[in-house]
Amino acid sequence: MTVAVRTLDDGAWISINDSRAVSNSGIWPLAHYDFCDCEVAYVLLESFYDVGIDHHEVVVGTIGQCIECGHQDSIDDFPVGRIVDGEFHAYEASEFQSLVEPEE
């Protein structure tokens, strides 16, 4: 089953099957990700510059800023949801996104 994904409105939205699905205005608490020196980086996603699907996971390229320290950077392949049986299921921004496994 084909799922259409694209950016809309100059990077303000991610569209899934021609429907706005993810906004860039969410604050994502990132644990186990090397974004800045904060223990937990609370990152405001400012713009999306890419979107794709990687093994049923919707990933975006985004630019964000930590609201604690002000550090701004880009994040490639940031997971925002999954495709299950042809339908998009968004991850909640309030959930910690573990993009890198913690060191043991």
N, C-alpha and C positions, 0 to 999 in steps of 0.2 A: 504494500500500500504506500503510495506516495504522499508525503506531507510537505507542503510548501512553507518555507521559512524565509523571512526577509526583515530588513530594518525599515522603519517608517519614520516620517516627520524629522528628517535630518538626524537620525539616531536616537530619537526620544522613545521609540517603541520597538518591540519585536513583534512581528506578525506571524501567527501560525494559522495556515489555511485561510488567509485573508481576514483574520480577526485579531484585533489588538490583544496581546496576551501578557506581555511583560513591559512595565514602564521603567524608565531609568531613574525614577525618583525615590526608589527604595533604599533604605540603609541596611547593609548586610554585615553582620558581625562575623568576621573571618578568624577562625582559630586554625592553627597549624598551617598558616600561609605566610610567606615572607613578603608582606606588603610594606610594613613600616616597623619601627621599633616598639610599638605599643604591644602589650601582652595580648590583647584582642583588638584587632583593627576594625573599628566601626566605619565601614566604607560607604559613602554616598555614591551610587553609580550616576555619573554625569552624562554619559553618552555611549551609545553602542556603535561600533564601527564594523562589526562582522557578526554573522550568525551561521550556525551549521548544526548538523546532527552527528554525534559520535556514539555509535553503539546504543541507539535509542535515547541518548541523553542530548538535550538541546543545550548547546554551549554558545556563548557569545564572546566577542572581543569587546572590551569595555574600558572606559577611562573612569577612574574613581578618585575620591579624595577622602582620607581619614578625617572624621569630624573631631577626633581627639587632638591630633598633632598637626593636621593640615597637610600632610604629605599627599601628593598627587602622583598617580602612576597609571599605567595601562595594565590590564590583565587579559591574557589570551586564554581562550578555552575555559571560560568561567561557566559552570553549570547552573542553569536557571530552571530546569525541569526535565521531564521525561515524556517520551511518546509511548503510550501503552495502548495496544489494539487500535492504532490510528488516531488516538485522542491525546491531547496535550494535558499534562498534569504538572502545574507549576510548583516549584519548591517555595516554601515560605521564607521571606527575607529575614524573619525573626529567628530562623533556625541557623545554627552554626554550620557553615559550609567547610568541610574538611577537604581541601583540594590537594593537600600533601599529607601523607601519612606521618603521624608524630614519631619522632625518634624514640626508640626504646632503650 
